[in-house]
Amino acid sequence: MTDQTPEGRTVAHSLVTMSQVVLPTQTGPAGVWAHGGEIIKLMDTAAGLAALRHAHSPVVTLRIEGLDFLRPIRVGNFVTAQARLTYVSRSTMEVQVKVMAEDVLHEKEFEALSSYFLFVAIDDEGTTKTVPPLILETEEEKKLFEQGRLRHDTCRMDEHSRAICAMD
Ligand SMILES: CC(C)(COP(=O)(O)OP(=O)(O)OC[C@H]1O[C@@H](n2cnc3c(N)ncnc32)[C@H](O)[C@@H]1OP(=O)(O)O)[C@@H](O)C(=O)NCCC(=O)NCCS
């Protein structure tokens, strides 16, 4: 465990946006709708990059909370994952990921899904490591941080707390 607390970084410092077009190889058996796992992979990559930018050390995904597929994504849609840190504790970082999908032909964009990804920073030996504090610059960032703190303090894998986890 690394005890020294590094210098804080802002939310803006680690923002990540990643985009891709959904190809036929990324759909389910019907060949029409995006395979959910493909979208989750994009989200995990964007969120992990945001966590890496904040921690400046290797990170691993600990859990995914509140993964709600709000609207289906079609083959050919242009998909964008936006990741931002919402909360940090000693070694964990919570990253909110929102996925927008664009029907390019018809110039229609919609929010397809959102989730919170939790990462833990580790050192080269795989031991958990202290991450920089998150510098909060806006009222929204402060609100999201408090919500993240509540999730961190209450959400575990037991059934009692699961029901209240990851709700906006
Ligand atoms: C992530 C991992 C290193 C944590 O190990 P651990 O022994 O639980 O570590 P710690 O006890 O030091 O806990 C680390 C942090 O995780 C938090 N945590 C542990 N279990 C948790 C859970 N089920 N839910 C939420 N937070 C949890 C702890 O509260 C602690 O947070 P804090 O330091 O910010 O206060 C370990 O579980 C692991 O290696 N998991 C596999 C990760 C992986 O392979 N991911 C996919 C590929 S990247």
Ligand as a Chemical Component Dictionary entry (heavy atoms), coordinates in Angstrom:
data_LIG
# 
_chem_comp.id                   LIG 
_chem_comp.type                 NON-POLYMER 
_chem_comp.pdbx_formal_charge   0 
_chem_comp.three_letter_code    LIG 
# 
loop_
_chem_comp_atom.comp_id 
_chem_comp_atom.atom_id 
_chem_comp_atom.alt_atom_id 
_chem_comp_atom.type_symbol 
_chem_comp_atom.charge 
_chem_comp_atom.model_Cartn_x 
_chem_comp_atom.model_Cartn_y 
_chem_comp_atom.model_Cartn_z 
_chem_comp_atom.pdbx_ordinal 
LIG C1  C1  C 0 -9.487  -4.647 -7.314  1  
LIG C2  C2  C 0 -8.670  -5.450 -6.322  2  
LIG C3  C3  C 0 -7.162  -5.189 -6.521  3  
LIG C4  C4  C 0 -9.067  -5.006 -4.904  4  
LIG O1  O1  O 0 -8.426  -5.864 -4.017  5  
LIG P1  P1  P 0 -8.795  -5.795 -2.453  6  
LIG O2  O2  O 0 -8.004  -6.830 -1.774  7  
LIG O3  O3  O 0 -10.277 -5.781 -2.256  8  
LIG O4  O4  O 0 -8.176  -4.397 -2.078  9  
LIG P2  P2  P 0 -8.527  -3.479 -0.838  10 
LIG O5  O5  O 0 -9.131  -4.263 0.283   11 
LIG O6  O6  O 0 -7.274  -2.655 -0.564  12 
LIG O7  O7  O 0 -9.670  -2.513 -1.387  13 
LIG C5  C5  C 0 -9.366  -1.580 -2.374  14 
LIG C6  C6  C 0 -10.540 -0.680 -2.545  15 
LIG O8  O8  O 0 -11.609 -1.395 -3.170  16 
LIG C7  C7  C 0 -12.819 -1.196 -2.418  17 
LIG N1  N1  N 0 -13.639 -2.414 -2.579  18 
LIG C8  C8  C 0 -13.231 -3.681 -2.363  19 
LIG N2  N2  N 0 -14.253 -4.525 -2.660  20 
LIG C9  C9  C 0 -15.281 -3.758 -3.089  21 
LIG C10 C10 C 0 -16.597 -4.037 -3.572  22 
LIG N3  N3  N 0 -17.067 -5.288 -3.665  23 
LIG N4  N4  N 0 -17.374 -3.016 -3.937  24 
LIG C11 C11 C 0 -16.931 -1.749 -3.887  25 
LIG N5  N5  N 0 -15.694 -1.397 -3.437  26 
LIG C12 C12 C 0 -14.891 -2.404 -3.046  27 
LIG C13 C13 C 0 -12.350 -0.979 -1.003  28 
LIG O9  O9  O 0 -13.331 -0.258 -0.246  29 
LIG C14 C14 C 0 -11.115 -0.138 -1.233  30 
LIG O10 O10 O 0 -11.519 1.216  -1.491  31 
LIG P3  P3  P 0 -10.664 2.499  -0.989  32 
LIG O11 O11 O 0 -9.205  2.132  -0.945  33 
LIG O12 O12 O 0 -10.909 3.547  -2.016  34 
LIG O13 O13 O 0 -11.230 2.873  0.332   35 
LIG C15 C15 C 0 -8.938  -6.986 -6.474  36 
LIG O14 O14 O 0 -10.281 -7.233 -6.097  37 
LIG C16 C16 C 0 -8.719  -7.464 -7.896  38 
LIG O15 O15 O 0 -7.590  -7.635 -8.338  39 
LIG N6  N6  N 0 -9.818  -7.708 -8.632  40 
LIG C17 C17 C 0 -9.712  -8.153 -10.038 41 
LIG C18 C18 C 0 -9.660  -6.933 -10.970 42 
LIG C19 C19 C 0 -9.708  -7.368 -12.390 43 
LIG O16 O16 O 0 -9.139  -8.366 -12.778 44 
LIG N7  N7  N 0 -10.452 -6.610 -13.211 45 
LIG C20 C20 C 0 -10.729 -6.957 -14.577 46 
LIG C21 C21 C 0 -9.578  -6.790 -15.494 47 
LIG S1  S1  S 0 -8.862  -5.191 -15.414 48 
# 
loop_
_chem_comp_bond.comp_id 
_chem_comp_bond.atom_id_1 
_chem_comp_bond.atom_id_2 
_chem_comp_bond.value_order 
_chem_comp_bond.pdbx_ordinal 
LIG C1  C2  SING 1  
LIG C2  C3  SING 2  
LIG C2  C4  SING 3  
LIG C2  C15 SING 4  
LIG C4  O1  SING 5  
LIG O1  P1  SING 6  
LIG P1  O2  DOUB 7  
LIG P1  O3  SING 8  
LIG P1  O4  SING 9  
LIG O4  P2  SING 10 
LIG P2  O5  DOUB 11 
LIG P2  O6  SING 12 
LIG P2  O7  SING 13 
LIG O7  C5  SING 14 
LIG C5  C6  SING 15 
LIG C6  O8  SING 16 
LIG C6  C14 SING 17 
LIG O8  C7  SING 18 
LIG C7  N1  SING 19 
LIG C7  C13 SING 20 
LIG N1  C8  SING 21 
LIG N1  C12 SING 22 
LIG C8  N2  DOUB 23 
LIG N2  C9  SING 24 
LIG C9  C10 SING 25 
LIG C9  C12 DOUB 26 
LIG C10 N3  SING 27 
LIG C10 N4  DOUB 28 
LIG N4  C11 SING 29 
LIG C11 N5  DOUB 30 
LIG N5  C12 SING 31 
LIG C13 O9  SING 32 
LIG C13 C14 SING 33 
LIG C14 O10 SING 34 
LIG O10 P3  SING 35 
LIG P3  O11 DOUB 36 
LIG P3  O12 SING 37 
LIG P3  O13 SING 38 
LIG C15 O14 SING 39 
LIG C15 C16 SING 40 
LIG C16 O15 DOUB 41 
LIG C16 N6  SING 42 
LIG N6  C17 SING 43 
LIG C17 C18 SING 44 
LIG C18 C19 SING 45 
LIG C19 O16 DOUB 46 
LIG C19 N7  SING 47 
LIG N7  C20 SING 48 
LIG C20 C21 SING 49 
LIG C21 S1  SING 50 
# 
